[in-house]
């Protein structure tokens, strides 16, 4: 597919989906939007909100209020059944480890410890301070009672791009902390969405999110001679696999565009 055919294909995938979809593709080298479909649509964030939590925690470090080596309590009452990191009960762990587990394994116990530690108000205020109008935390992870009461966590594909772009250009935090955050995001251990149909090793700083009938993936692709942001958000879908396949197809199509341009890999 040439570029025009690719854009038409992406539009068909987004518009024809049996789900609520949002897609945003921005070429970071050119600083230009390439494709956008309801990029400002408010979406239930699932674990993609953890990027905002990561940045808020690092803002405290920037201010000298905390250090990555600081040790936090991980109390028994905050440990969730889905945790493999903290499956042996109450303990303590460093801020560094909590941030890394929150991103690379999307550990919900680590996330809830950090939400309690930072406070939702501080997280949301930090988001507003960096230009986020929609992205916000209203509940801890796996709090389904809160969801029934109408409280959830939200983001948009375009606001996720803003966070990654600020990190890429080191326009927030400090250069050192931006590089730390990027290293953490580059370490995520997830292959079922963006990388589903790409056979080559790809360097991506990204964060996935998943709930029932909902899957998202958003972040920066660092190719041989190109860098781009892609965010694909899918909810209210027939199944989780439906979401993952749709995200995988869109990611593959965009990646292959750069591959044809000779920018993907040697």
HELIX and SHEET records of a PDB file:
HELIX    1   1 UNK A    3  UNK A   15  1                                  13    
HELIX    2   2 UNK A   46  UNK A   49  5                                   4    
HELIX    3   3 UNK A   50  UNK A   62  1                                  13    
HELIX    4   4 UNK A   76  UNK A   78  5                                   3    
HELIX    5   5 UNK A   95  UNK A  104  1                                  10    
HELIX    6   6 UNK A  108  UNK A  118  1                                  11    
HELIX    7   7 UNK A  120  UNK A  129  1                                  10    
HELIX    8   8 UNK A  144  UNK A  148  1                                   5    
HELIX    9   9 UNK A  157  UNK A  168  1                                  12    
HELIX   10  10 UNK A  175  UNK A  186  1                                  12    
HELIX   11  11 UNK A  240  UNK A  260  1                                  21    
SHEET    1   A 5 UNK A  32  UNK A  37  0                                        
SHEET    2   A 5 UNK A  20  UNK A  27 -1                                        
SHEET    3   A 5 UNK A 227  UNK A 235 -1                                        
SHEET    4   A 5 UNK A 214  UNK A 222 -1                                        
SHEET    5   A 5 UNK A 203  UNK A 211 -1                                        
SHEET    1   B 2 UNK A  43  UNK A  44  0                                        
SHEET    2   B 2 UNK A 154  UNK A 155 -1                                        
SHEET    1   C 2 UNK A  71  UNK A  74  0                                        
SHEET    2   C 2 UNK A  91  UNK A  94 -1                                        
END                                                                             
